[in-house]
Every structure is written in structure tokens, then in C-alpha cells.
Amino acid sequence: MTPAARSLVQIVVNGTPLQVPAGTSVAAALAQRAPGTTRTSVTGEPRAPLCGMGVCHECRVRIHGRTRLACQTDCAEGMLIHTDVGAAPGSAKR
């Protein structure tokens, strides 16, 4: 199948609809939109995929309320993705 003939799926990222080609990983879809990150750490730092193969766990997101690895998950029609997996900035326990 040629790239032009690939079907699109619509996902929702933090409440904003986004269309991506079917078969796109969640990590790749998130990289296409600003700020290109997948989550915020418990200390408020932006995080993004590091290894791309599910080892580092830096790409954790919530999909339909469950924590998943964005680099290991393909986008599906109607997928609800939230990138707020870390705690709010300044809320880290000391």
C-alpha cells in the first residue's frame, strides 16, 4: 500500500483530536505535536521516548485510563491518550 493510500485514524490527545496514519505508534503521533513529549516527571520535567523499544519507560502515557508505553502501542480509532502520567510540578515528595 502506498503512503498516500494509507487510512487515517483519529485519536484524542489531552482532549484535542489528531489524525494520524493507521499503524503509527503513539510515541510517533505525540512527537508530531507540540511539545513532542509523552509525560511530565514527578519533578515537573518533560519526558519523551529514549530507547524506542519499551526498555526505558520514559514514554509512559495513559490510554483509556491505563498506563501504557507509547513506543509499543499503535494508534487506533478513537483512542483517548493523556500525557499527564507524572505528578503536578512541585508535588514531589521529599
HUFENQUI-V272680 format. One record per residue. RES is the residue in one small letter. PHI is phi as a letter, one per 30 degrees, with the letter a starting at -180 (NA if undefined). PSI is psi in whole degrees, 0 to 359 (NA if undefined). D_LAST is the distance of its C-alpha to the last C-alpha in Angstrom with 1 decimal. Layout:
res;phi;psi;d_last
RES;PHI;PSI;D_LAST
RES;PHI;PSI;D_LAST
This chain:
res;phi;psi;d_last
m;NA;134;53.0
t;d;154;52.7
p;e;324;49.5
a;d;334;51.4
a;d;355;52.3
r;d;141;48.8
s;d;155;47.8
l;c;148;44.8
v;c;149;42.2
q;c;127;40.3
i;c;167;36.5
v;b;119;34.2
v;c;114;31.0
n;h;39;28.7
g;i;356;31.9
t;c;123;34.0
p;d;146;36.9
l;b;132;37.5
q;c;133;40.5
v;b;156;40.2
p;d;142;42.8
a;e;140;42.8
g;j;356;41.2
t;d;136;38.5
s;d;155;35.1
v;d;321;32.3
a;e;316;30.6
a;d;321;33.8
a;d;318;34.2
l;d;328;30.8
a;d;338;31.5
q;d;351;34.6
r;b;149;32.9
a;d;138;30.7
p;c;8;28.0
g;i;16;28.6
t;c;166;25.2
t;c;338;24.3
r;a;176;20.7
t;c;134;17.6
s;d;171;14.5
v;d;343;11.2
t;c;5;10.5
g;j;6;14.0
e;d;137;16.1
p;d;140;19.6
r;b;152;20.5
a;b;165;24.1
p;e;139;26.1
l;c;309;26.1
c;c;330;28.5
g;i;11;30.5
m;b;18;31.2
g;i;11;28.4
v;c;320;26.7
c;d;335;23.6
h;i;16;22.5
e;d;345;21.5
c;c;22;24.1
r;d;133;22.7
v;b;168;24.1
r;c;128;25.2
i;b;117;29.0
h;h;38;30.5
g;i;356;27.2
r;c;138;26.6
t;d;128;24.3
r;b;164;26.6
l;c;121;26.9
a;d;328;28.7
c;d;344;30.5
q;c;8;32.0
t;b;125;33.1
d;d;145;36.3
c;d;141;36.6
a;b;152;38.8
e;e;128;40.6
g;i;7;38.6
m;d;131;35.2
l;c;113;32.3
i;c;133;29.4
h;b;134;26.0
t;c;18;23.7
d;c;44;20.6
v;d;325;19.0
g;d;172;15.4
a;d;166;13.4
a;d;146;14.3
p;e;138;13.2
g;i;359;10.4
s;c;8;9.2
a;d;139;6.4
k;d;142;3.8
r;c;NA;0.0
